[in-house]
Amino acid sequence: MPGAPARELERCEYEMGTPRAATQVFLAQKRDGGLPLPSGGYGQAADGGVFLVAGSRYVEMVASDTSEGLAKAMAAVAGCLAAAEGED
């Protein structure tokens, strides 16, 4: 919409070498009060972002705002990452 603020989603993936190393980073970065992701595994939604382990990668997604649309987009991306790891 013209005049509406831009909404952005930033995703950063860090290759940690092993799933264990990625999990250790996730546990060290875990936010208080975060909610588990529906995809299961090591992941949570907190502070306007989604943080998870995908195989040997630690993934952070942070949104420019807390809109429902961006929250759904982050959940969808997290679900796709989890599904892709399940195919390996």
NORLINBEL-V28165 format. One line per field, one symbol per residue. ss: DSSP state (H for helix, E for strand, - for the rest). psi: psi as a letter, one per 20 degrees, with the letter a starting at -180 (. if undefined). burial: # if it has 16 or more other C-alpha atoms within 10 Angstrom, else .. Layout:
ss=???
psi=???
burial=???
This chain:
ss=--------EEEEEEE---HHHHHHHHHHH-----EE------EEEE--EEEEEE--EEEEEEE----HHHHHHHHHHHHHHHHHHH--
psi=ppiqqqpqpppppooigqhgghhhgghhipqpjqpqqhiaaoqqpqlkrpprpncjqpppppqirkqhghghgghggggggghhhii.
burial=...............#..#.###.##...#...#.##.#..#####.################.#....##..##..##.##......
